[in-house]
């Protein structure tokens, strides 16, 4: 994806990656043929909502409601931008 990510974009897990909960690691992980990326709690919560159906605005709203928080948009957009550059997410 070129350009800046907006709240209207609908991210999904990139081709070649599989997101799953890993009980042994006690966290979400991204599996890919060459290995595994261990995600922190926040990253896992964002990634599991990136299903290609929900736009970023809906993801932010869900996170804010789930965790009784506000003002998460900037952080969510920042993570999604980094995850996109890593090809963990696509649009």
Secondary structure in CASP SS format (residue, H / E / C, confidence):
PFRMAT SS
TARGET T0000
AUTHOR 0000-0000-0000
METHOD secondary structure of the structure
MODEL  1
X C 1.00
X C 1.00
X C 1.00
X C 1.00
X C 1.00
X C 1.00
X C 1.00
X C 1.00
X C 1.00
X C 1.00
X C 1.00
X E 1.00
X E 1.00
X C 1.00
X C 1.00
X C 1.00
X C 1.00
X E 1.00
X E 1.00
X E 1.00
X E 1.00
X E 1.00
X C 1.00
X C 1.00
X C 1.00
X C 1.00
X E 1.00
X E 1.00
X E 1.00
X E 1.00
X E 1.00
X E 1.00
X C 1.00
X C 1.00
X E 1.00
X E 1.00
X E 1.00
X E 1.00
X C 1.00
X C 1.00
X H 1.00
X H 1.00
X H 1.00
X H 1.00
X H 1.00
X H 1.00
X H 1.00
X C 1.00
X C 1.00
X C 1.00
X E 1.00
X C 1.00
X C 1.00
X C 1.00
X C 1.00
X H 1.00
X H 1.00
X H 1.00
X H 1.00
X H 1.00
X H 1.00
X H 1.00
X H 1.00
X H 1.00
X H 1.00
X H 1.00
X C 1.00
X C 1.00
X C 1.00
X C 1.00
X C 1.00
X C 1.00
X H 1.00
X H 1.00
X H 1.00
X H 1.00
X H 1.00
X H 1.00
X H 1.00
X H 1.00
X H 1.00
X H 1.00
X H 1.00
X H 1.00
X H 1.00
X C 1.00
X C 1.00
X C 1.00
X E 1.00
X E 1.00
X C 1.00
END
